[in-house]
């Protein structure tokens, strides 16, 4: 942009009188659009005394390709009121795209009327744009009618039909059109793959992907994003490695954003760090979305300092950027720093949204800042006009419950303007578990089972409570009810990345090639831990078995298996990082503190709600989680 401005200055100072200012403006606006410098593009356009249709099209395209739909329509209205400048087919392609982006049905119909009035309704570019717009509106009948009326169809027309039906979830019809196409190109294949992945049919998408005659970066992106969006994160990473092996397709920012999302969920830090270095090494621009994905990856992989580094490096930040860093700090238990960033965000003129407040409330929850959390919860609506959603209520109930204020938590649930769901009641149940309030716990379980008769956590909670107070018959009844109702408990699963490969472990898992070594390591650790004062919390095991079997069951929890694997697979002193899908249990939490001291290693565990940094026999959560 610096060089563009220098050229512009030269043109203003030395341009010959015969040089058409419209011609120059079109070129400059086009460059500004690519660089996302829309204010500069608008400034250049405003200096034109008599803009022609090419200049109007340039400014419309600049706003449309940067998804600034409102300004696109505003400039189009200015153009219509300008004398002697009739819109052409290129004008309408930008404007129809804006109407589709805004889902502005009335404006879209008005523009369609102008298209007919200007006799451009038979132009193939305009027809394709109209079909795409009506698909975005969800009006499949009009889109199909326009397609049927086309005298000439190109591959774009067919692709628009395939993409439209895929976007609307009608994959069967999209496939019928796809099979009927006289000519298919990469866009056709990618649109069909995206349609399958959008519905979660990854097998159908992969079958198409594997038989494609050729692939470009868009094809790879469609399949990788499909895996990531459907929570098949390992598949997304494996396919990215396949893409790298081809050597013929270079990943772009869309590819990297999907892969970084997978890395964030699995805690695959090595690959995430490689992507960060790849961006720097290749000179790729750190766009807003790519920057957000990197910050999120580092925060969720346990590197909050690196997340801060990328955040500070970003040239452009939006409310999502600020919310990511605030939520990241909250996950690590850095409540005060999360609020520091919030105040800085306000100073920068960025208005918080509901995600920002989820981060702040989460920070208060993990730090036990009850009064502060209640203050900001009330501030959402009163000061910022943000109506709290059920997630916010759930967070406040969790905040009160963790602090032992169970009566207030129940009163809040009963006073909610929206009906509480299983998650909100589950937050209160968590407090009942911590503070052993059996009477309230039974009442909460009843409410949860009314909403979801297959809620495994409720059965497990009751069985645990009954077993802990010696009501073994009632505990047995709970387990029997689970079996009769075919309730399946969500299995504990942990991931650990070693040498760029993510390893997955379930409770009692013996499928890993190093299973014998892993279990031998666990046995040795348990022996050394007991010498150091560790006592297994066997009351967590509800089955009627002897103490030794209960200890064996506890020792095979997924996070312990992952930690043991990390110890035998990495060099001494290496930090071990584990991601778990559920909340870490009390026994694993206590055991990991002992392990960190015995092996003299830092162990970082990210569970469902926060990070636990174990070092020298202590945890960063201070046993408050």
C-alpha positions in Angstrom: 0.0 0.0 0.0 2.9 2.3 0.6 4.0 1.9 -3.0 0.4 2.3 -4.2 0.1 5.7 -2.4 3.5 6.8 -3.8 2.1 6.0 -7.3 -1.1 7.9 -6.6 0.9 10.9 -5.4 2.9 10.8 -8.7 -0.3 10.7 -10.7 -1.8 13.6 -8.8 1.4 15.7 -9.2 2.6 14.8 -12.7 -0.2 13.0 -14.6 -0.5 14.3 -18.2 -3.8 16.0 -19.1 -4.8 13.3 -21.7 -4.8 10.5 -19.0 -8.3 9.4 -18.3 -8.9 9.8 -14.5 -11.6 7.1 -14.6 -9.1 4.6 -16.1 -6.5 5.4 -13.3 -9.2 5.3 -10.6 -10.4 1.8 -11.7 -6.8 0.4 -11.4 -6.2 2.1 -8.0 -9.5 1.0 -6.6 -8.9 -2.6 -7.7 -5.5 -2.6 -5.9 -7.1 -1.1 -2.7 -9.8 -3.7 -2.8 -7.3 -6.6 -2.9 -5.5 -5.0 0.1 -8.9 -4.6 1.9 -8.3 -0.8 2.1 -11.9 0.2 1.3 -11.7 3.7 2.9 -8.8 4.5 0.5 -10.8 3.1 -2.4 -13.8 5.2 -1.5 -11.6 8.3 -1.2 -10.2 7.7 -4.7 -13.7 7.3 -6.1 -15.0 10.4 -4.4 -12.3 12.5 -6.3 -13.8 11.6 -9.7 -15.8 14.5 -11.1 -17.7 12.3 -13.6 -17.3 8.6 -12.8 -18.2 6.3 -15.7 -19.7 2.8 -15.5 -16.3 1.2 -15.1 -15.5 3.3 -12.1 -18.9 2.6 -10.5 -18.3 -1.2 -11.2 -14.8 -1.0 -9.6 -16.1 0.5 -6.3 -19.1 -1.8 -6.2 -16.8 -4.8 -6.8 -14.4 -3.5 -4.1 -17.1 -3.5 -1.4 -18.7 -6.8 -2.6 -15.5 -8.8 -2.7 -14.8 -7.7 0.9 -18.3 -8.6 2.0 -19.3 -5.1 2.8 -22.8 -5.6 1.5 -24.4 -2.5 2.9 -22.0 -0.1 1.2 -22.4 -2.1 -2.1 -26.2 -1.5 -2.1 -25.7 2.2 -1.0 -23.3 2.9 -3.9 -25.7 1.1 -6.3 -28.5 3.5 -5.3 -26.2 6.4 -5.8 -25.4 5.1 -9.3 -29.1 4.7 -10.2 -29.6 8.4 -9.3 -26.6 9.5 -11.4 -27.5 10.7 -14.9 -26.1 9.0 -18.0 -24.6 6.0 -16.2 -26.6 2.9 -16.8 -25.7 -0.3 -15.0 -24.3 -3.2 -17.0 -23.9 -6.9 -16.3 -20.8 -6.4 -14.1 -22.7 -3.9 -12.0 -25.4 -6.5 -11.3 -23.1 -9.3 -10.4 -21.7 -7.3 -7.5 -25.1 -6.0 -6.4 -26.9 -9.4 -6.6 -24.0 -10.8 -4.5 -24.6 -8.1 -1.9 -28.4 -8.9 -1.8 -27.6 -12.6 -1.3 -25.0 -11.8 1.4 -27.5 -9.7 3.3 -30.4 -12.1 2.7 -32.2 -9.0 1.6 -35.1 -10.6 -0.2 -37.0 -7.3 -0.9 -33.9 -5.5 -2.2 -33.0 -8.6 -4.3 -36.5 -8.6 -6.0 -36.1 -4.9 -6.7 -32.7 -5.4 -8.3 -34.2 -8.3 -10.3 -36.8 -5.8 -11.6 -34.1 -3.3 -12.6 -32.3 -6.2 -14.4 -35.5 -6.9 -16.4 -36.0 -3.2 -17.1 -32.5 -2.8 -18.4 -33.0 -5.9 -20.7 -30.0 -7.7 -19.1 -32.1 -10.7 -17.8 -30.8 -12.9 -20.7 -27.2 -12.1 -19.9 -25.5 -15.3 -18.7 -23.5 -13.6 -16.0 -26.5 -11.9 -14.5 -28.6 -15.0 -14.8 -26.0 -17.0 -12.9 -25.9 -14.3 -10.2 -29.7 -14.3 -9.9 -29.9 -18.1 -9.5 -27.2 -17.9 -6.8 -29.1 -15.1 -5.0 -32.4 -16.9 -5.0 -30.7 -20.1 -3.6 -29.3 -17.9 -0.8 -32.8 -16.7 -0.1 -34.0 -20.4 0.1 -36.3 -19.9 -2.9 -35.4 -23.0 -4.8 -38.4 -22.9 -7.2 -37.5 -19.5 -8.6 -33.8 -20.5 -8.9 -34.7 -23.6 -10.8 -37.2 -21.7 -13.0 -34.5 -19.2 -13.9 -32.1 -22.0 -14.7 -34.7 -23.8 -16.9 -35.4 -20.6 -18.8 -31.7 -20.1 -19.8 -31.1 -20.5 -23.5 -27.4 -20.9 -23.0 -25.8 -22.5 -20.0 -22.1 -22.6 -19.1 -20.3 -24.6 -16.4 -20.9 -21.8 -14.0 -24.6 -22.1 -14.4 -24.5 -25.8 -13.6 -22.1 -25.2 -10.7 -24.5 -22.5 -9.3 -27.3 -25.1 -9.3 -25.2 -27.7 -7.6 -23.9 -25.3 -5.0 -27.3 -23.9 -4.4 -29.0 -27.2 -3.7 -26.0 -28.3 -1.6 -26.2 -25.0 0.4 -29.9 -25.6 1.0 -29.3 -29.1 2.3 -30.9 -30.9 -0.7 -27.8 -33.0 -1.5 -29.8 -35.7 -3.4 -31.0 -33.1 -5.9 -27.5 -31.6 -6.0 -26.1 -35.0 -6.8 -28.7 -35.5 -9.5 -27.7 -32.2 -11.2 -24.0 -33.0 -10.7 -24.4 -36.4 -12.5 -26.4 -34.7 -15.3 -23.8 -32.0 -15.9 -22.3 -32.2 -19.4 -18.9 -30.8 -18.2 -17.6 -30.9 -14.6 -14.8 -28.8 -13.3 -13.0 -28.5 -10.0 -15.7 -26.1 -8.7 -18.4 -28.7 -9.4 -16.6 -31.4 -7.5 -15.8 -29.1 -4.6 -19.4 -27.9 -4.3 -20.6 -31.4 -4.2 -18.1 -32.4 -1.5 -19.0 -29.3 0.5 -22.7 -30.4 0.3 -22.0 -33.8 1.7 -19.8 -32.5 4.5 -22.4 -29.9 5.4 -24.9 -32.7 6.1 -22.2 -34.7 8.0 -22.0 -37.4 5.2 -18.2 -37.6 5.3 -18.1 -41.0 3.7 -20.0 -39.7 0.6 -17.7 -36.7 0.5 -14.5 -38.7 0.8 -15.7 -41.1 -2.0 -16.1 -38.2 -4.3 -12.8 -36.6 -3.2 -10.9 -39.9 -3.8 -12.2 -40.2 -7.4 -11.7 -36.6 -8.5 -9.7 -36.5 -11.7 -7.7 -33.6 -10.3 -7.6 -31.5 -7.2 -6.7 -27.9 -6.4 -6.5 -26.1 -3.0 -10.3 -25.5 -3.0 -10.9 -29.3 -3.2 -8.5 -30.1 -0.4 -10.0 -27.3 1.7 -13.6 -28.6 1.2 -12.6 -32.0 2.5 -10.3 -30.8 5.3 -12.9 -28.2 6.5 -15.6 -30.9 6.3 -13.6 -33.1 8.7 -12.9 -30.2 11.1 -16.5 -28.9 11.1 -17.8 -32.4 11.9 -15.4 -32.9 14.8 -13.2 -35.4 13.0 -10.1 -33.5 13.9 -7.6 -36.3 13.5 -8.9 -37.0 10.0 -8.5 -33.3 9.1 -4.9 -33.3 10.3 -4.1 -36.6 8.5 -5.6 -35.3 5.2 -3.5 -32.1 5.6 -0.4 -34.3 5.8 -1.5 -36.1 2.6 -1.9 -32.7 0.9 1.6 -31.8 1.9 3.0 -35.0 0.6 1.6 -34.3 -2.9 3.9 -31.3 -3.1 1.8 -29.9 -5.9 -0.8 -27.9 -3.9 0.3 -25.2 -1.5 -2.1 -24.5 1.5 -3.7 -21.1 1.7 -5.2 -19.3 4.6 -8.5 -21.2 4.4 -6.6 -24.5 4.6 -4.6 -23.3 7.6 -7.6 -22.0 9.5 -9.3 -25.4 9.3 -6.2 -27.2 10.4 -5.5 -24.8 13.2 -9.1 -25.4 14.4 -8.3 -29.2 14.5 -5.0 -28.5 16.3 -6.8 -26.4 18.9 -9.3 -29.1 19.7 -6.8 -31.9 19.9 -4.0 -29.9 21.5 -1.8 -30.7 18.5 0.7 -27.9 19.3 3.7 -29.1 17.2 1.6 -28.9 14.0 0.1 -25.6 15.1 3.5 -24.2 15.7 4.7 -25.5 12.3 1.9 -23.6 10.7 2.9 -20.4 12.5 6.4 -20.8 11.2 5.1 -21.6 7.7 3.1 -18.3 7.7 6.3 -16.4 8.7 8.6 -18.3 6.4 6.4 -17.9 3.3 5.5 -14.2 3.9 1.8 -15.1 4.0 -0.2 -12.2 5.3 -1.5 -12.6 8.8 -5.2 -11.9 8.0 -7.8 -11.3 10.6 -9.2 -14.8 10.4 -5.9 -16.5 10.3 -4.6 -14.4 13.2 -7.7 -15.3 15.2 -7.2 -19.0 14.4 -3.6 -18.9 15.5 -4.4 -17.1 18.8 -7.1 -19.7 19.5 -4.8 -22.6 18.7 -2.0 -21.3 21.0 -4.5 -20.6 23.9 -6.2 -24.0 23.6 -2.8 -25.8 23.4 -1.7 -24.2 26.7 0.6 -21.5 25.3 -1.1 -18.4 26.5 2.1 -16.3 26.1 2.4 -17.3 22.4 -1.3 -16.5 22.0 -0.6 -13.0 23.4 2.4 -12.6 21.0 0.2 -13.3 17.9 -2.6 -11.1 19.2 -0.2 -8.2 19.7 1.3 -8.8 16.2 -2.1 -8.6 14.5 -2.6 -5.5 12.5 -6.4 -5.8 12.5 -8.5 -7.0 15.4 -12.3 -7.5 15.7 -14.5 -8.4 18.7 -13.8 -12.1 18.0 -10.0 -11.5 18.4 -10.6 -9.8 21.7 -13.0 -12.5 22.8 -10.6 -15.3 21.9 -7.7 -13.8 24.0 -10.1 -13.1 26.9 -11.5 -16.6 26.9 -8.0 -18.1 26.5 -6.8 -16.2 29.6 -10.0 -17.4 31.4 -9.3 -21.0 30.6 -5.8 -20.7 32.1 -7.2 -19.1 35.3 -5.7 -15.6 34.6 -8.9 -13.7 35.6 -7.3 -10.3 36.2 -5.4 -10.3 32.9 -8.7 -11.3 31.1 -10.3 -8.2 32.6 -7.2 -6.1 31.7 -7.7 -7.1 28.0 -11.4 -6.3 28.3 -10.7 -2.8 29.5 -8.2 -2.3 26.7 -10.8 -3.6 24.2 -13.2 -0.9 25.4 -10.5 1.8 25.1 -10.0 0.7 21.5 -13.6 1.4 20.8 -14.6 -2.3 20.2 -18.0 -3.1 21.6 -18.2 -6.5 23.5 -20.6 -9.2 22.4 -22.1 -12.2 24.1 -18.9 -14.3 23.5 -16.8 -11.7 25.3 -19.0 -11.9 28.3 -18.9 -15.7 28.3 -15.1 -15.3 28.6 -15.4 -12.8 31.5 -17.9 -15.0 33.3 -15.8 -18.0 32.8 -12.8 -16.1 34.2 -14.8 -15.3 37.3 -15.9 -18.9 37.6 -12.4 -20.4 37.5 -11.1 -17.8 40.0 -14.1 -17.9 42.4 -14.9 -14.2 41.8 -18.6 -14.5 42.5 -19.5 -10.9 43.2 -17.5 -9.6 40.2 -19.1 -12.3 38.0 -22.6 -11.2 39.1 -21.7 -7.6 38.5 -20.7 -8.2 34.9 -23.6 -10.5 34.3 -26.0 -7.7 35.2 -24.0 -5.3 33.2 -24.6 -7.2 30.0 -28.2 -6.0 29.6 -28.2 -2.8 31.6 -25.1 -1.3 30.0 -24.5 -3.0 26.7 -28.0 -4.1 25.7 -26.9 -7.8 25.3 -29.7 -10.1 26.4 -28.1 -13.0 28.3 -28.5 -16.4 26.6 -28.9 -19.7 28.3 -25.1 -20.2 28.2 -24.6 -17.1 30.3 -27.1 -18.3 32.9 -25.4 -21.6 32.9 -22.0 -19.9 33.6 -23.4 -17.9 36.5 -25.1 -20.9 38.0 -21.8 -22.7 37.7 -20.1 -19.7 39.3 -22.5 -19.7 42.3 -22.5 -23.5 42.6 -18.7 -23.8 42.7 -18.6 -21.2 45.5 -21.2 -23.2 47.5 -24.0 -20.7 47.0 -26.4 -23.5 46.0 -29.6 -21.8 47.1 -28.8 -18.7 45.1 -28.0 -20.8 42.1 -31.3 -22.7 42.3 -33.2 -19.4 42.8 -31.5 -18.0 39.7 -32.6 -21.0 37.7 -36.2 -20.6 38.8 -36.2 -16.9 38.0 -34.7 -17.3 34.5 -36.9 -15.8 31.7 -36.0 -18.9 29.5 -36.5 -22.5 30.5 -33.3 -24.0 32.0 -31.8 -26.8 30.0 -29.8 -29.9 31.0 -26.5 -27.9 31.0 -27.8 -25.3 33.4 -29.2 -27.9 35.8 -26.0 -29.8 35.4 -24.0 -26.9 36.6 -26.0 -26.9 39.8 -25.6 -30.6 40.0 -21.8 -30.1 39.9 -22.1 -27.9 43.0 -24.2 -30.5 44.8 -21.4 -33.0 44.0 -18.7 -30.8 45.4 -20.6 -29.8 48.6 -22.3 -33.2 49.0 -25.8 -31.7 49.2 -27.7 -35.0 48.6 -31.2 -33.6 49.1 -30.8 -30.9 46.5 -28.8 -33.2 44.3 -31.7 -35.7 44.1 -34.1 -32.9 43.3 -31.8 -31.6 40.5 -31.4 -35.0 39.0 -35.1 -35.4 38.9 -35.4 -32.2 36.8 -32.5 -33.2 34.5 -34.1 -36.6 33.8 -37.4 -34.9 33.0 -35.6 -33.1 30.3 -33.3 -35.9 29.2 -34.1 -39.4 30.4 -30.8 -40.6 28.9 -28.6 -38.1 30.8 -25.8 -40.4 31.9 -24.2 -37.9 34.3 -27.3 -37.8 36.5 -27.3 -41.6 36.9 -23.6 -41.6 37.6 -23.9 -38.8 40.1 -26.6 -40.5 42.1 -24.8 -43.8 42.0 -21.6 -42.1 43.3 -23.5 -40.3 46.0 -25.4 -43.3 47.2 -22.2 -45.4 47.2 -20.3 -42.7 49.2 -22.9 -42.8 52.0 -23.2 -46.6 52.1 -26.6 -46.8 50.2 -25.2 -49.6 48.0 -28.7 -50.9 47.0 -29.7 -47.5 45.7 -26.4 -47.2 43.8 -27.1 -50.6 42.3 -30.6 -49.5 41.3 -29.1 -46.5 39.5 -26.8 -48.7 37.5 -29.7 -51.0 36.7 -31.9 -48.1 35.5 -29.0 -47.0 33.2 -29.0 -50.5 31.7 -32.8 -50.7 31.4 -33.0 -47.3 29.7 -30.0 -48.1 27.5 -28.1 -45.0 28.8 -24.6 -44.9 27.6 -22.0 -43.0 29.6 -19.8 -40.7 27.5 -16.4 -42.5 27.6 -13.4 -40.5 28.9 -11.0 -39.8 26.1 -7.6 -38.1 26.2 -5.2 -37.0 23.4 -1.5 -36.4 23.5 0.7 -35.2 20.6 4.1 -36.7 20.3 6.4 -36.1 17.3 3.6 -34.6 15.2 1.3 -37.6 15.8 -1.8 -37.3 17.9 -2.4 -40.4 20.1 -5.9 -41.2 21.5 -6.6 -43.1 24.7 -9.8 -44.3 26.3 -10.3 -45.7 29.8 -8.8 -49.1 30.1 -7.4 -48.8 26.5 -5.0 -51.6 25.5 -5.1 -51.0 21.8 -1.9 -48.8 21.7 1.2 -50.6 20.3 3.0 -49.6 23.5 0.2 -50.7 25.9 2.5 -53.0 27.9 5.0 -50.3 28.5 2.3 -47.8 29.4 0.7 -50.1 32.0 4.1 -51.0 33.4 4.9 -47.3 33.8 1.5 -46.7 35.5 2.2 -49.5 38.0 5.6 -48.0 38.8 4.1 -44.5 39.2 1.4 -45.8 41.5 4.0 -47.5 43.7 6.1 -44.4 43.9 3.1 -42.1 44.5 1.9 -44.2 47.4 5.3 -43.9 49.0 5.0 -40.2 48.6 1.6 -40.2 50.4 -0.9 -40.6 47.5 -4.2 -42.3 48.5 -6.5 -43.4 45.6 -10.0 -41.9 45.8 -11.7 -45.3 45.5 -15.1 -43.8 46.6 -15.3 -42.6 43.0 -15.8 -46.2 41.8 -19.4 -47.1 42.2 -19.1 -50.8 41.3 -19.3 -53.4 44.1 -15.7 -54.7 43.8 -12.9 -54.8 46.3 -10.5 -51.9 46.9 -7.7 -53.4 44.8 -10.0 -53.6 41.7 -11.2 -50.1 42.4 -7.6 -48.8 42.4 -7.0 -50.7 39.1 -10.0 -49.0 37.6 -8.8 -45.6 38.7 -5.3 -46.2 37.4 -6.6 -46.8 33.8 -8.4 -43.5 33.3 -7.6 -42.1 29.9 -5.5 -39.1 31.1 -3.3 -41.3 33.2 -2.7 -43.5 30.1 -1.8 -40.5 28.0 0.5 -39.1 30.7 2.3 -42.5 31.0 2.7 -42.6 27.2 4.1 -39.1 27.2 6.7 -40.0 29.9 8.0 -43.0 27.9 7.9 -41.2 24.6 9.6 -37.9 25.3 12.9 -36.9 26.8 13.4 -36.0 30.4 12.3 -32.5 31.3 9.8 -32.2 28.3 6.5 -30.7 29.2 3.6 -33.2 28.8 0.4 -31.8 27.3 -2.9 -33.7 27.4 -6.4 -32.8 26.3 -9.4 -34.5 27.8 -13.0 -34.5 26.6 -14.5 -34.6 30.1 -13.8 -32.8 33.4 -10.8 -34.3 35.1 -11.8 -36.4 38.1 -10.6 -35.8 41.6 -8.4 -38.8 41.7 -6.6 -38.0 38.4 -6.2 -34.4 39.5 -4.6 -35.5 42.8 -2.5 -38.2 41.1 -1.2 -35.8 38.5 0.0 -33.5 41.2 2.1 -36.3 42.7 3.4 -37.4 39.3 4.6 -33.9 38.4 6.7 -33.9 41.6 8.0 -37.5 41.3 9.1 -37.2 37.6 10.1 -33.5 37.9 8.1 -32.5 34.9 5.4 -30.0 34.1 2.2 -31.6 33.1 -0.6 -29.6 31.4 -4.1 -31.0 31.2 -6.9 -29.3 29.4 -10.2 -30.7 30.4 -13.7 -29.8 29.3 -13.7 -26.5 31.2 -10.1 -25.2 31.8 -6.4 -25.7 31.9 -4.6 -27.4 34.8 -0.8 -26.7 35.0 0.8 -29.3 37.3 4.3 -28.5 38.6 6.2 -29.6 41.7 3.1 -31.2 43.2 0.8 -28.2 42.7 -1.9 -27.2 40.2 -2.5 -23.8 38.8 -6.2 -24.1 39.7 -5.4 -24.3 43.4 -7.8 -27.2 43.6 -10.7 -25.0 42.6 -12.3 -26.4 39.5 
